[in-house]
Amino acid sequence: MAKDLNNGERLLSSIVEGAKAEAEAALAEARARADAQAAQAEAEAGRILTEAEDKAKAADADILERSRTNALLDARKQALADRRAVVDEAFEAAAAQLNAFAGPEREAILAKLLLSSAEGGETILPAQVDAAALATILPGVNAKLTALAKAPLALGQPRAQIGGGFLLAGESYEINCSFEAVLRDLRRAEESGVAALLFG
Protein backbone atom coordinates (compact mmCIF):
# COMPACT_ATOMS: atom_id res chain seq x y z
CA MET A 1 0.00 0.00 0.00
CA ALA A 2 2.91 2.28 0.75
CA LYS A 3 4.25 1.29 -2.64
CA ASP A 4 1.02 2.36 -4.32
CA LEU A 5 1.19 5.64 -2.48
CA ASN A 6 4.71 6.22 -3.69
CA ASN A 7 3.67 5.33 -7.21
CA GLY A 8 0.73 7.71 -6.95
CA GLU A 9 2.96 10.51 -5.67
CA ARG A 10 5.42 9.91 -8.49
CA LEU A 11 2.62 9.91 -11.02
CA LEU A 12 1.20 13.10 -9.57
CA SER A 13 4.63 14.66 -9.46
CA SER A 14 5.23 13.58 -13.07
CA ILE A 15 1.88 15.09 -14.13
CA VAL A 16 2.63 18.32 -12.27
CA GLU A 17 6.10 18.49 -13.78
CA GLY A 18 4.68 17.78 -17.27
CA ALA A 19 2.06 20.47 -16.81
CA LYS A 20 4.73 22.82 -15.48
CA ALA A 21 6.95 22.08 -18.49
CA GLU A 22 4.02 22.62 -20.86
CA ALA A 23 3.16 25.87 -19.12
CA GLU A 24 6.76 27.05 -19.31
CA ALA A 25 6.92 26.09 -23.02
CA ALA A 26 3.62 27.88 -23.68
CA LEU A 27 4.89 30.89 -21.72
CA ALA A 28 8.19 30.89 -23.68
CA GLU A 29 6.28 30.66 -26.95
CA ALA A 30 3.95 33.49 -25.90
CA ARG A 31 6.98 35.60 -24.89
CA ALA A 32 8.67 34.88 -28.25
CA ARG A 33 5.47 35.86 -30.10
CA ALA A 34 5.12 38.99 -27.98
CA ASP A 35 8.78 39.90 -28.61
CA ALA A 36 8.32 39.34 -32.35
CA GLN A 37 5.17 41.48 -32.37
CA ALA A 38 6.91 44.17 -30.32
CA ALA A 39 9.85 44.15 -32.76
CA GLN A 40 7.45 44.34 -35.70
CA ALA A 41 5.51 47.18 -34.06
CA GLU A 42 8.77 49.01 -33.30
CA ALA A 43 9.92 48.60 -36.92
CA GLU A 44 6.56 49.86 -38.17
CA ALA A 45 6.70 52.80 -35.77
CA GLY A 46 10.23 53.57 -37.01
CA ARG A 47 9.05 53.40 -40.63
CA ILE A 48 6.08 55.71 -39.89
CA LEU A 49 8.35 58.13 -38.02
CA THR A 50 10.90 58.17 -40.88
CA GLU A 51 8.11 58.70 -43.40
CA ALA A 52 6.66 61.52 -41.28
CA GLU A 53 10.11 63.13 -40.92
CA ASP A 54 10.67 62.85 -44.71
CA LYS A 55 7.25 64.41 -45.37
CA ALA A 56 7.98 67.18 -42.86
CA LYS A 57 11.37 67.86 -44.50
CA ALA A 58 9.76 67.90 -47.96
CA ALA A 59 7.02 70.24 -46.69
CA ASP A 60 9.64 72.50 -45.07
CA ALA A 61 11.68 72.53 -48.30
CA ASP A 62 8.53 73.29 -50.31
CA ILE A 63 7.51 76.12 -47.97
CA LEU A 64 11.04 77.51 -48.05
CA GLU A 65 11.16 77.33 -51.86
CA ARG A 66 7.75 78.98 -52.16
CA SER A 67 8.86 81.69 -49.74
CA ARG A 68 12.02 82.28 -51.78
CA THR A 69 10.03 82.39 -55.03
CA ASN A 70 7.51 84.82 -53.55
CA ALA A 71 10.29 87.00 -52.15
CA LEU A 72 11.99 87.07 -55.59
CA LEU A 73 8.69 87.94 -57.29
CA ASP A 74 8.03 90.70 -54.77
CA ALA A 75 11.55 92.06 -55.26
CA ARG A 76 11.11 92.03 -59.05
CA LYS A 77 7.73 93.75 -58.78
CA GLN A 78 9.23 96.41 -56.53
CA ALA A 79 12.20 96.88 -58.88
CA LEU A 80 9.80 97.24 -61.84
CA ALA A 81 7.67 99.73 -59.90
CA ASP A 82 10.80 101.70 -58.96
CA ARG A 83 12.01 101.70 -62.58
CA ARG A 84 8.59 102.73 -63.84
CA ALA A 85 8.56 105.62 -61.33
CA VAL A 86 11.99 106.78 -62.55
CA VAL A 87 10.89 106.51 -66.21
CA ASP A 88 7.69 108.42 -65.32
CA GLU A 89 9.81 111.15 -63.74
CA ALA A 90 12.07 111.28 -66.82
CA PHE A 91 9.09 111.76 -69.16
CA GLU A 92 7.42 114.25 -66.81
CA ALA A 93 10.66 116.26 -66.80
CA ALA A 94 10.76 116.08 -70.62
CA ALA A 95 7.13 117.32 -70.77
CA ALA A 96 7.91 120.19 -68.40
CA GLN A 97 10.99 121.13 -70.44
CA LEU A 98 9.08 120.93 -73.74
CA ASN A 99 6.31 123.14 -72.37
CA ALA A 100 8.89 125.57 -70.97
CA PHE A 101 10.45 126.28 -74.40
CA ALA A 102 9.61 129.73 -75.74
CA GLY A 103 10.51 132.01 -78.63
CA PRO A 104 12.68 130.64 -81.47
CA GLU A 105 13.23 127.26 -79.70
CA ARG A 106 9.50 126.62 -79.45
CA GLU A 107 8.93 127.81 -83.03
CA ALA A 108 11.63 125.39 -84.27
CA ILE A 109 9.91 122.49 -82.45
CA LEU A 110 6.50 123.44 -83.91
CA ALA A 111 7.94 123.81 -87.45
CA LYS A 112 9.63 120.40 -87.21
CA LEU A 113 6.37 118.82 -86.01
CA LEU A 114 4.42 120.42 -88.86
CA LEU A 115 6.89 119.32 -91.54
CA SER A 116 7.14 115.74 -90.24
CA SER A 117 3.36 115.28 -89.76
CA ALA A 118 1.63 117.25 -92.52
CA GLU A 119 0.49 115.42 -95.64
CA GLY A 120 -0.49 118.75 -97.22
CA GLY A 121 -3.68 120.76 -97.29
CA GLU A 122 -4.64 120.25 -93.60
CA THR A 123 -5.93 122.89 -91.25
CA ILE A 124 -3.82 123.59 -88.16
CA LEU A 125 -5.90 123.72 -84.96
CA PRO A 126 -3.36 125.22 -82.53
CA ALA A 127 -3.19 125.06 -78.76
CA GLN A 128 -4.16 128.48 -77.40
CA VAL A 129 -0.59 129.01 -76.17
CA ASP A 130 0.93 128.26 -79.61
CA ALA A 131 -1.50 130.12 -81.92
CA ALA A 132 0.76 133.15 -82.35
CA ALA A 133 3.95 131.11 -82.86
CA LEU A 134 2.25 128.94 -85.51
CA ALA A 135 0.97 132.06 -87.32
CA THR A 136 4.57 133.35 -87.37
CA ILE A 137 6.16 130.17 -88.76
CA LEU A 138 3.34 129.15 -91.15
CA PRO A 139 4.63 131.06 -94.24
CA GLY A 140 8.08 129.40 -93.97
CA VAL A 141 6.55 125.95 -93.38
CA ASN A 142 4.20 126.37 -96.37
CA ALA A 143 7.16 127.37 -98.59
CA LYS A 144 8.96 124.15 -97.60
CA LEU A 145 5.81 122.06 -98.18
CA THR A 146 5.36 123.64 -101.63
CA ALA A 147 8.97 122.72 -102.44
CA LEU A 148 8.07 119.13 -101.50
CA ALA A 149 5.03 119.26 -103.84
CA LYS A 150 2.59 119.30 -100.91
CA ALA A 151 -0.41 121.62 -100.55
CA PRO A 152 -0.02 124.49 -98.07
CA LEU A 153 -1.56 124.42 -94.61
CA ALA A 154 -4.22 126.78 -93.25
CA LEU A 155 -4.44 128.11 -89.70
CA GLY A 156 -7.73 127.39 -87.93
CA GLN A 157 -9.21 128.36 -84.59
CA PRO A 158 -7.23 127.57 -81.39
CA ARG A 159 -8.16 124.53 -79.30
CA ALA A 160 -8.30 125.18 -75.57
CA GLN A 161 -8.24 121.48 -74.62
CA ILE A 162 -4.61 120.91 -75.61
CA GLY A 163 -1.74 122.33 -73.57
CA GLY A 164 0.79 122.81 -76.34
CA GLY A 165 1.29 121.92 -79.99
CA PHE A 166 -1.60 121.51 -82.43
CA LEU A 167 -4.00 119.18 -84.25
CA LEU A 168 -3.84 118.73 -88.01
CA ALA A 169 -7.32 118.30 -89.48
CA GLY A 170 -7.63 116.80 -92.96
CA GLU A 171 -10.84 116.08 -94.85
CA SER A 172 -11.41 112.69 -93.21
CA TYR A 173 -8.73 112.46 -90.51
CA GLU A 174 -7.13 114.31 -87.66
CA ILE A 175 -3.48 114.01 -86.55
CA ASN A 176 -2.82 114.79 -82.89
CA CYS A 177 0.44 116.74 -82.65
CA SER A 178 -0.21 118.08 -79.16
CA PHE A 179 2.86 117.90 -76.93
CA GLU A 180 1.02 115.37 -74.75
CA ALA A 181 0.36 113.06 -77.72
CA VAL A 182 3.90 113.45 -79.08
CA LEU A 183 5.39 112.51 -75.70
CA ARG A 184 2.93 109.62 -75.30
CA ASP A 185 3.92 108.23 -78.73
CA LEU A 186 7.59 108.83 -77.98
CA ARG A 187 7.22 107.00 -74.68
CA ARG A 188 5.60 103.99 -76.37
CA ALA A 189 8.42 103.86 -78.90
CA GLU A 190 11.31 104.65 -76.58
CA GLU A 191 10.34 103.45 -73.09
CA SER A 192 12.47 100.30 -73.21
CA GLY A 193 15.42 102.30 -74.57
CA VAL A 194 15.03 104.94 -71.85
CA ALA A 195 14.85 102.21 -69.19
CA ALA A 196 18.00 100.58 -70.65
CA LEU A 197 19.76 103.94 -70.61
CA LEU A 198 18.73 104.64 -67.02
CA PHE A 199 19.34 101.14 -65.67
CA GLY A 200 21.70 99.54 -68.21
C-alpha positions as CSV (number, residue, x, y, z in Angstrom):
1,M,0.0,0.0,0.0
2,A,2.9,2.3,0.7
3,K,4.2,1.3,-2.6
4,D,1.0,2.4,-4.3
5,L,1.2,5.6,-2.5
6,N,4.7,6.2,-3.7
7,N,3.7,5.3,-7.2
8,G,0.7,7.7,-7.0
9,E,3.0,10.5,-5.7
10,R,5.4,9.9,-8.5
11,L,2.6,9.9,-11.0
12,L,1.2,13.1,-9.6
13,S,4.6,14.7,-9.5
14,S,5.2,13.6,-13.1
15,I,1.9,15.1,-14.1
16,V,2.6,18.3,-12.3
17,E,6.1,18.5,-13.8
18,G,4.7,17.8,-17.3
19,A,2.1,20.5,-16.8
20,K,4.7,22.8,-15.5
21,A,7.0,22.1,-18.5
22,E,4.0,22.6,-20.9
23,A,3.2,25.9,-19.1
24,E,6.8,27.1,-19.3
25,A,6.9,26.1,-23.0
26,A,3.6,27.9,-23.7
27,L,4.9,30.9,-21.7
28,A,8.2,30.9,-23.7
29,E,6.3,30.7,-27.0
30,A,4.0,33.5,-25.9
31,R,7.0,35.6,-24.9
32,A,8.7,34.9,-28.2
33,R,5.5,35.9,-30.1
34,A,5.1,39.0,-28.0
35,D,8.8,39.9,-28.6
36,A,8.3,39.3,-32.4
37,Q,5.2,41.5,-32.4
38,A,6.9,44.2,-30.3
39,A,9.9,44.2,-32.8
40,Q,7.5,44.3,-35.7
41,A,5.5,47.2,-34.1
42,E,8.8,49.0,-33.3
43,A,9.9,48.6,-36.9
44,E,6.6,49.9,-38.2
45,A,6.7,52.8,-35.8
46,G,10.2,53.6,-37.0
47,R,9.1,53.4,-40.6
48,I,6.1,55.7,-39.9
49,L,8.4,58.1,-38.0
50,T,10.9,58.2,-40.9
51,E,8.1,58.7,-43.4
52,A,6.7,61.5,-41.3
53,E,10.1,63.1,-40.9
54,D,10.7,62.9,-44.7
55,K,7.3,64.4,-45.4
56,A,8.0,67.2,-42.9
57,K,11.4,67.9,-44.5
58,A,9.8,67.9,-48.0
59,A,7.0,70.2,-46.7
60,D,9.6,72.5,-45.1
61,A,11.7,72.5,-48.3
62,D,8.5,73.3,-50.3
63,I,7.5,76.1,-48.0
64,L,11.0,77.5,-48.1
65,E,11.2,77.3,-51.9
66,R,7.7,79.0,-52.2
67,S,8.9,81.7,-49.7
68,R,12.0,82.3,-51.8
69,T,10.0,82.4,-55.0
70,N,7.5,84.8,-53.5
71,A,10.3,87.0,-52.2
72,L,12.0,87.1,-55.6
73,L,8.7,87.9,-57.3
74,D,8.0,90.7,-54.8
75,A,11.6,92.1,-55.3
76,R,11.1,92.0,-59.1
77,K,7.7,93.7,-58.8
78,Q,9.2,96.4,-56.5
79,A,12.2,96.9,-58.9
80,L,9.8,97.2,-61.8
81,A,7.7,99.7,-59.9
82,D,10.8,101.7,-59.0
83,R,12.0,101.7,-62.6
84,R,8.6,102.7,-63.8
85,A,8.6,105.6,-61.3
86,V,12.0,106.8,-62.5
87,V,10.9,106.5,-66.2
88,D,7.7,108.4,-65.3
89,E,9.8,111.1,-63.7
90,A,12.1,111.3,-66.8
91,F,9.1,111.8,-69.2
92,E,7.4,114.3,-66.8
93,A,10.7,116.3,-66.8
94,A,10.8,116.1,-70.6
95,A,7.1,117.3,-70.8
96,A,7.9,120.2,-68.4
97,Q,11.0,121.1,-70.4
98,L,9.1,120.9,-73.7
99,N,6.3,123.1,-72.4
100,A,8.9,125.6,-71.0
101,F,10.5,126.3,-74.4
102,A,9.6,129.7,-75.7
103,G,10.5,132.0,-78.6
104,P,12.7,130.6,-81.5
105,E,13.2,127.3,-79.7
106,R,9.5,126.6,-79.5
107,E,8.9,127.8,-83.0
108,A,11.6,125.4,-84.3
109,I,9.9,122.5,-82.5
110,L,6.5,123.4,-83.9
111,A,7.9,123.8,-87.4
112,K,9.6,120.4,-87.2
113,L,6.4,118.8,-86.0
114,L,4.4,120.4,-88.9
115,L,6.9,119.3,-91.5
116,S,7.1,115.7,-90.2
117,S,3.4,115.3,-89.8
118,A,1.6,117.3,-92.5
119,E,0.5,115.4,-95.6
120,G,-0.5,118.8,-97.2
121,G,-3.7,120.8,-97.3
122,E,-4.6,120.2,-93.6
123,T,-5.9,122.9,-91.2
124,I,-3.8,123.6,-88.2
125,L,-5.9,123.7,-85.0
126,P,-3.4,125.2,-82.5
127,A,-3.2,125.1,-78.8
128,Q,-4.2,128.5,-77.4
129,V,-0.6,129.0,-76.2
130,D,0.9,128.3,-79.6
131,A,-1.5,130.1,-81.9
132,A,0.8,133.2,-82.4
133,A,4.0,131.1,-82.9
134,L,2.2,128.9,-85.5
135,A,1.0,132.1,-87.3
136,T,4.6,133.3,-87.4
137,I,6.2,130.2,-88.8
138,L,3.3,129.2,-91.2
139,P,4.6,131.1,-94.2
140,G,8.1,129.4,-94.0
141,V,6.5,126.0,-93.4
142,N,4.2,126.4,-96.4
143,A,7.2,127.4,-98.6
144,K,9.0,124.2,-97.6
145,L,5.8,122.1,-98.2
146,T,5.4,123.6,-101.6
147,A,9.0,122.7,-102.4
148,L,8.1,119.1,-101.5
149,A,5.0,119.3,-103.8
150,K,2.6,119.3,-100.9
151,A,-0.4,121.6,-100.6
152,P,0.0,124.5,-98.1
153,L,-1.6,124.4,-94.6
154,A,-4.2,126.8,-93.2
155,L,-4.4,128.1,-89.7
156,G,-7.7,127.4,-87.9
157,Q,-9.2,128.4,-84.6
158,P,-7.2,127.6,-81.4
159,R,-8.2,124.5,-79.3
160,A,-8.3,125.2,-75.6
161,Q,-8.2,121.5,-74.6
162,I,-4.6,120.9,-75.6
163,G,-1.7,122.3,-73.6
164,G,0.8,122.8,-76.3
165,G,1.3,121.9,-80.0
166,F,-1.6,121.5,-82.4
167,L,-4.0,119.2,-84.2
168,L,-3.8,118.7,-88.0
169,A,-7.3,118.3,-89.5
170,G,-7.6,116.8,-93.0
171,E,-10.8,116.1,-94.8
172,S,-11.4,112.7,-93.2
173,Y,-8.7,112.5,-90.5
174,E,-7.1,114.3,-87.7
175,I,-3.5,114.0,-86.6
176,N,-2.8,114.8,-82.9
177,C,0.4,116.7,-82.6
178,S,-0.2,118.1,-79.2
179,F,2.9,117.9,-76.9
180,E,1.0,115.4,-74.7
181,A,0.4,113.1,-77.7
182,V,3.9,113.5,-79.1
183,L,5.4,112.5,-75.7
184,R,2.9,109.6,-75.3
185,D,3.9,108.2,-78.7
186,L,7.6,108.8,-78.0
187,R,7.2,107.0,-74.7
188,R,5.6,104.0,-76.4
189,A,8.4,103.9,-78.9
190,E,11.3,104.6,-76.6
191,E,10.3,103.4,-73.1
192,S,12.5,100.3,-73.2
193,G,15.4,102.3,-74.6
194,V,15.0,104.9,-71.8
195,A,14.9,102.2,-69.2
196,A,18.0,100.6,-70.6
197,L,19.8,103.9,-70.6
198,L,18.7,104.6,-67.0
199,F,19.3,101.1,-65.7
200,G,21.7,99.5,-68.2
